[in-house]
Amino acid sequence: MIERNPVFTDAQVAFPKEQGVTMKKSDLTRRQFLATASATSLAAVASRAIPAYGDITKKAGKLAVLGGQPVRSKDKAWPSWPYCDDQVVDAVMKTTKSGIWCRIQSSSGTVPTFEKEYARLMGTKFCVATGSGTQALHTCVEALGIGPGDEVITSPYTDPGTIAAILSSRALPVLADLDPESFQLDPADVQRRITENTRAIMPVHMMGQPCHMERIMAIAEQHSLPVIEDACQAHLAQYQGRTVGTIGRVGCFSFQTSKTLACGEGGAIIGDDEELMDKCYTVHNHGTSRRGRTELIGPKYRMNEFEAAILLGQMAGFKERFQRRNENANYLTQRLKDCPGVAPQKLYPGTQSGSFYLYTLSYRREHFNDADRSLFFKALDAEGISLSPYIERGLHREPWIDHILNSRTYQKMYSTRRLQRFREEMKCPNCDKVCQDMLMLWASGPLLGSREDMDDIADAILKVYENRDQLSSI
């Protein structure tokens, strides 16, 4: 039995003081995301007079979608995102005036400086900055020598960039099913899908919360497989005393606009293996090494100086914003934990904190008088809080599968029998359930909100639950 919410002491996690947050007039839309619970210091959160479930009489009553008073006014603003302050603007202006716009112009430019700062922040020896998280993942696949005929086990519940990194090397992405409560790779199914052609495991830390890395690393060690951590959503998340991305052979991150550390696009690889990280540099630099020799096959995946400047401009307050999201996520989870209609994302033992890029819950239809999830979304949106289903279909149900199975390239590289088995094994019923039940709130900006903002989210969900008998009238 896995604990849903491990409790940590104040000594393990320090939370920031309450502070004002710059707001702008922009509502969350159903295309935006959020939803889950961290395992950071629930004891500290619980001590701050969290209202009990059901204590929302002032907000209860007729659903707003049926003419009642909404919990939150549509005019009430959320914290703006992406994050920008004078430090970010000054960093970009300084780079613009310097004339150093490409990393190869200077060994002390913003990209090399960011690489050193990010490696230090994450607790690793080395970092290679790239143009995106997808590029970071593909660079690692290439650097590990994975290619035609090889297989990499990963998740069906992720951004397409995860499998694109494998397909770009003409390897085969093997999709293992999920733990339906954590939304992460099920280690038992990973074990079942290992073959003589498996060359790596690529766990994805979905929503920014850690996978069950203890079991995944044990499986990888048993089969002598490298682990490429897709930590693109999981900046600063902590698991068993280690930062996510430092547990496997290499870790990859994304700095796309919606992420908790963002520069529009951008990515990074971190690791301690100097030889492998040097090879990552060579691959991402169109095969040209730091020694100036063209040594490998590789794309041009270099981060530019402006992206690094934006990232460096955010570093000063990055940890404080991370801690604030964890505090607010824990508060939300405490408010909702006794509501049978929703279930916060399960966190594995040893999870100390998450990035809370997304805050997610499962919708328990049977506790809403069997009302379709779409009616819940509609009712909640009228209350001023918009959630999203996030990923509507797992990657095991997308047409890329037919594309590669019918391509001459893959037919040359893989036997007819293997490709046929690949199609037959493309079943992930737990992933289907997660897609069907997901409730997600994008959290990079919203979880920087005030305690009142968090109460609005919880009160709206609880109001819809308490008035679930009205859903059939929508």
N, C-alpha and C positions, 0 to 999 in steps of 0.2 A: 504494500500500500504506500503510495507516494504522497508526501505531505503537499497540500495545496499552497499553504502560505507559511514557510518557515519563519520563525521569529528571531530577530537579531537585536543585540543590545545597542544602546546609544554609542558605546565605545567603538563599535564596528562601523557605524555609518553616521557621519555628521551632516545634519541638514542645515541649509541656509536660513537666515532670519527672514521673516516676512518683509516684503519690499514691494514698492509700487512697480507696475509693469506698463510700459507704453502700449496703448491700445489703438487699434484703427478700426474704422467702420467696415468690417467685412465678416459676413456670417459664414459659418461652416456649411459646406454643401455636401450633398450625399456622395459626391465623388471624392470628398476628403475622408481622412481616416483618423481612428483612435481606438483603443480598448485593451487593457490588461492590468495585471497587478504585479508589482515588484515584490521582492522578498526583503527589501531593506527596512530595517528598524520599525517593524509594526508596533513594537512596544512604545516607541517614541510617538508614533502617530496616534495610537490608541489613548495616550495620555492627554490628548488635546481636545477633550470634550466633543468627540464625534457623535453626532445625533444618531440615535438608534433607528433601525429599519422601521418604517411605519410612522415615524415622527414627522409627518409632512402635512398635517391637517390644514395648515394655512395655504398649501398648494393644491390640496386635493379637490375633488369635485368633478364636474362635467369636463370631459376631454375637450381641449381647445379645438380639435378638428370637428367637433360637433357643436361648437359655439361657446364653449367654456373659456375661462381666463387662462392664457398660456403661462407657463412657469417662467419663461424668459422672453423678454421683448426682443423682437427681431432687430431692433435698433441698438441693442446692447453689443458692444464690440468685443472681439477676442484679441489676444496679443498678436501683433503682426509677425509675419514670417515671409521671407527669410530674415534672419537677424541682421540688423545694420545699425551701426552707431558711428560716431566721429572717428574712432580708431580704424574702422574698416575703410571709410572714405579716405582718410589720410594715407593709409597703406597703399590704396590703389593710385592715388595722386602721386605719391612718392615714386612708385614703380613706373608710372606713365612718364614722369619727368626724367627718370634715370636713363631711359633709352634701352634698358636691359629688359627685353620682352620675351626672351627665349632662354631656357635653362643652360644651353651650351655656351651662352655669351659670358657667363661668370660662374665661378665655383662658389661664390658667396652670395648669389642672387636669392630671390625669394623661394624658389623651388628647393635648392639644396638646404636653405635655412629651415624651411618647413619640414623637410625630411628628418633633419636632426631633432627638431622640436617635437614632432609627432612620435618618433621612436622613443624619445625620452619620456613623453607623456604616457605612452602605452607600455613602457617597461621592456623594450627590446633594443637590440644593438643596431639594427639596420631598418631603413625604410626606403622604398622606391615609390615616388609619386607618379601617377598615371592620369590619363584623360578621363577615366570613368572607373566605376567599380567593375563593370564587365571587362574592361581592358585589364584591370588588375588580375582578375580571375584567369583570363585567357593567357596572360603572361606567365602565370604560375604553372598552368597546364603545359605550356610549351617548355618552360624551364625544367620541368620534371621529366621531359622526354616522352610525354604521353601523346599518342597519335593514332593513325589508322590501325584498326584491329584491337585497340585497347578500349576498356570500359571504365567509366567513372560513376560511382553511385551517388545520387543526390536526391533532392526533394522535388515532388511535383507541385508543391505549394510555395511558389516563389516567383520573383520577377523572371521574365524570359531570358534576361542577361545571364542567369546562372547556367542554363543549358547552352546558350549561345557561346559561352566560353569554352565548352567542351566540343560542340559541333564545329567551331572554328578551327580546331585541331584535327577534325575528321575522326574524333573518337566517338564512342557511343554513350549517351547519357542514360544510365539505368535508374529508373525512378522507383524508390522504395516508398512504402506507405507511411502514414503519420500516426502518431499518438493523438487520438481525437480530442484529448483534453488540453494538451500543451501546444498543439498545432505544429510540433516539431517532428523530425525524422524519428521513426520507431526503430531503435537499435536492433530489435529482434528481426525486423524485416530487412534491415541492412545486412545482417548476418546471412539471412536466407538467400539474398540475391548476389552474393559473392561467387564469382566463377574463376576459372584459371586465367581469364583475360582481364580481371579487375586490376586496375593499376592505382586507384586512389579513391578516397571517400571525401565528398564535399558536403559537409553538413551546413545548413543554412540557419542562422540564429534569427528566426522569424519574430517580427515585431520588436526586435532588439533585445529579446530575452535569450539566455543561453540554452542551447541544446543539452541533452543528457551526455555531456562530453566524457564523463567518467567511463560510461559503457562504450561509447563510440571509440575512444582511444584504446580501450582494452581489446576491442574487435580488430582495430587497425594493427595493433601490436601483434596480436595472434596471427595475422595473415601478412605481416611485414608490409603494410600499405601506408603511404604518406597520407596525411589529412590536410586538405586545403580548407580552411575555415572561411566560409562566406559570411563575414561579419559586417556586410555592407550596411545593415540597419542597426548595428549593435555597438556603437561607439561608447567606450568606457565601461560596458557591462562587466560585472565581476562574478566569477564562478570558482568556488573552492579556493579563494585567495589569489586567483590569477585573472588577469584581464582577458576577456574574450578576444581571440585573434592571436594570442600568444601560446595557446595550448597545443595546436596542431603544428605541422611543419612550417606552414606559412599562414598568415591571416590577411584577408582582403576587405577593404572598406570603400564606401561610396560617399562622395560629397555633393551628390545631386541636390537640387534646390530644396526638396522637401526634407532632407536628412537633418539630424540634430547638429551636425557641423556641415555647412553647405557653402558651395561657391558656384552654383549653377550646374556644372558637371565637375568631374574630377574623381580620382580614386587613389588608393595607396595599398602597398604590400608591406607587411612587416614580418620580421623573422630574426632569428639568431644565427642561422646557418650562413656563414660568410660566403662560402662557395656558391650555395644556391641563390642567395640574394644578389651576388655579383652576376650570376647568370640571368636573373630576372632583369637586372639593369640592361644587360646586353640585348636580351630579347626585346625589351620595350623601346630600345634605341635603334630600331631597324637592324638588329644583329651586330651593331658596332659596340665594342667593349669600351670600358673606361681607358684602356690602353690605346684606343684609337684605331684598332684593327677590326675589320669586318669579319666576324668569326662564326656567326650563327644565322639561321633564318629567323627573321623577326619583323613585326610591323612597327610603325612609328606611333608610339603610345605616350609620348612625353606630355606631362602637365606643363601648361604655360605659366609665365611669371605672374600674370594678373590673377589667375585662380589661386595661386599660392599666397599672394598678397592678401586676398580676401580672407583666406583661412587664417593666416597669421594675425590679422586684425581682430579675429574673434577669440583667440586663444585665452586672453586674460580672464574672461568670464565664463569660459566653457564649462569648467567643473561646477561652478555655482549653478548654472542653468540645468546641468545634469542632475544635481542633487535636488533642485526644486521640482523637477519632473517626477523624481522618485517619491518625494514627499506627497505630492498631489495625487499620484497614482495610488499610493498606499491608502490615502484618505478616501479616495473613490471606492477602492476595494472594500474598505471597512464599512462604508455606507451601504454597499450593495451585497455584501457577503451572505446576508440572511434572506435575500430575495430569491425564492425558488425559480423564478422565471428566467434568470440570467446566471451564468457561471463564468467568473473571471478566468483568464488563461492560467492553466496550471504551471507552476514553476517547480523545477527539480530541486531536490535537497542540495544545498551548497550554493544555490543562487543567492548572491548577496545584493545585487542591484542589476537594473536593466537600463538600456538607453531610453526606453519608452518613446521610441519613434512612433509606435502605434500603441493604443490602449484597446485591448480586445476582450470580448466576452462571447460565450456561446448562447444562442437563443434557444430556450427550452419551450418549444411550441406547446407541449402538453400542459404546461402551467399557465398558458394564455388562452384557455378554452379552445385549443387547437387552431387558433387564429394564425393565418399565414404571416410569415415574417414581413412581407410587404406592407401589411396593415399596421404592424408595430412601427415600422419606419415612418409611415405616413402620420400616425398619431404622434410620434415623438417629434417629428419635424414641425408639426403644428404647435408643439409646446416650446419651440425655439431651440431644439437640440437635434442636429442632423447627424445620423450615423450612416455607415456604408457597409455593403456586403464585402468590400475589398476585392478579393480574387473570386470571380464568379464561376470559373471553371479551372480545375487543376490542369497542369501542363500535359498530363496523360490523356486529356480530351481535346487537345489542340491539333490542327492540321499539319504541323511540322513533322509528325510521325509518318504520315503518308508521303510527305515530300522526300524524306531521306530513304524510306523503304523503296520508293520508286526511282530514286536517283541512280544513275550509272556508277557514280563515285562510290556510294555505299554498297552497291551490289558487287563491285569489284573488290572492296576491302573486307566484306563480311560474307560468310557462307549463306546460302539460301535458307538453310536450316536455322542458323542463328537469327536471321532477320525475321523468320516466321515465329520463332519462339519469343523474340523481342515484342512482336505485336501481341501474341497470346498472353504474355505476362504483364501487359500494360493495364493492369487493374489495381486501383487504389481506392477501395470503398471507404476507408476512413477519411481520405482526402475529400471525397465527394460529400461526406457528412459535414466536414469542417466548412466547405464552401456553402453548403446549404444552411448552416446554423450561425455563421459568423456575424458578429456585430462589431464594427470597428470605427474608432474615432482617431483621426490623424492627430498626433500629439506633440509634434515638434514645437508648434506655437501654443496651442490651447492649454497644454499642461504647464505652461509658464504663467497661467492665470492666477487669480486670487482664490481664496477659500470660498468666496461667494460664487465664483464661476463654477467651482467643483460641486458646490451644493446644487446649483442649477442643473447640472448634468445628472446628478444622482436623483434629485427630486423629480425631474421629468421622467426618468425611467421608472421610478417607484410609483409615480402617479399613474402612468399607463398600466403598470401591473395591477394596482389597486382597483383600476376601472376597466379591467380586461373584459368584463361582461359587455362593455360598450363597443368593443372592436367590431363586433358583427354588424353594427349599425353604420359603419363607415362606408 
